[in-house]
């Protein structure tokens, strides 16, 4: 009987506790219902929902492509016309076509065994010139390896392009880089590095330094959609957003990462769609429309410096040439596909149409310029080919301020070797 009474007392106590807790819950609920409760998690800005639903990969139909001109060079929306002066538009065209001419001659030079390697820029000239024109000369450029037009627009001379590809004594890098790995400190163009995507986090670091200096400068970093799959790209995006850096990420989405098409490179909506996930302002532009590229880059640059935040520009274009002279793109794409972009939607022809509509260009001027530009390239080409290679001693210089003992031993060993076997080497081709 006593045991039964103790059990009943415990049950009544438990019931009273549950009733008291229920009243407390009701009071809390009168302040916030379950749907009105605000999440306090520090990792996201969101609201609670009571339905189970996964986010679809393509939340929208696709990020639109901003453009100013149609394929016939007609301005679509007059309010978006940058109204660039005739002289500057002519500089756009001269740079784009001169680059195209240089590409053709150096590509053939490699095929003839005159240089070891080359990469053309066919079809992507608009991305180079449109973006370069929108920057300040003091802005720092990190290229990947297909941005020669940016350097050319800034005034890099043909003879130095040729000297670098030939690795002769006039080459600023003294013949120690692969062809097309240009660099120029005076023009704020960081020397190109072969490993893919390494320049992207480096660009963020440079932009962070500029921010700390309050230097009124920005950094632009070029890369392809293939490089955007590298871990360095994702780390750079996150660093740039969290450190609030004035950097422009300029992705040339040209359809192929060497032989890998975009359909096999990613499943999301291109590269611009990744920006919001990192908290980066993003835009997608027609890379074959030099004015669209110019407008987007100019505005992104202005805001990046004024607001200290990164911007991502995805320029949609097409790589008409092979990836490099080590590649044969006919193995993975059709001739008809390439011909479409070469004949129907080329950035150079689009700009030429625009200039003709304005009365700034005609067929006679085209013939004269093509002949003149080819002569300019051939003169630089022939001069570079005649020059000797750098002195062999440069194999050991420019790494340490004072040459360490192990390098001195290597240099002495080379000199002794050449003294005995020099007749077997083409030493006459090198400066003494």
MOMOSUL-V808390 format. One line per field, one symbol per residue. ss: DSSP state (H for helix, E for strand, - for the rest). Layout:
ss = ???
This chain:
ss = -HHHHHHHHHHHHHHHHHHHHHHHHHHHHHH----------------------------------E--E-----E--HHH-----HHHHHHHHHHHHHHHHHHHHHHHHHH-------------HHHHHHHHHH-----EEE-----HHHHHH----HHHHHHHHH-E---------------E----EE-------HHHHHHHHHHHHHHHH-----EEEEEE--HHH-HHHHHHHHHHHH----EEEEEEE--EE--EEHHHH------HHHHHHH--EEEEEE---HHHHHHHHHHHHHHHHHH---EEEEEE------------HHH---HHHHHHHHH---HHHHHHHHHHHH----HHHHHHHHHHHHHHHHHHHHHHHH--E--HHHH---------HHHHHHHHHHHHHHHHHHHH--HHHE--
